[in-house]
Structures are given as C-alpha cells and as structure tokens.
C-alpha cells in the first residue's frame, strides 16, 4: 500500500490523532473515503466514454488489424533470421571442417 509498512501506518495514525483529536479523525477518514470514491467514479466514467468513442469510430478494429499485421511481419522476420543464421552456421561449420581436415589427418 503505497510503500508504507505497518509501523509507519501506526505512526501516521498516531500523529493524526495527536493533531486532530479522536473526535475529528473518523470525520476526516469518512471525507477522504468519499473523495476517493468520487475520483474512482470519475475515472471509470472517463474510461467508459473513451471506450465508447473508440468503438464508435472503429479504432478498436483497426488497432487489432494493425497488431495482427505487425505480429505476422515480426514472425516472418524471425523466421528469415533463423533460416539465414542456420545456413551461415552450417557454412561456417563446413569451412572449419575443410580447414581443419588436413590438420586432423596429420595428428
């Protein structure tokens, strides 16, 4: 919870009790909870409005298509790199075998 440990939380509660008194702390906590609930509701409303606009404008589908296209292109590039790398390694292996062949025979 915000990087605050149990001891630190108890210390903050103690300081709040000292500053505001035991009568005011429940009212302050209630007010803070109401404020946080209002902020949460406002952000949820904003999210839903953005999602409605995205769906209405068709951006959602175009983003999915773009993602699929990007994923397929990345896969093609990976396959090409793997194929080229395997071919290169095979050629290098053959070159090393050709170069070390006479040396191996002499031993």
Beta strands, then each sheet from edge to edge (+ up, - down):
end
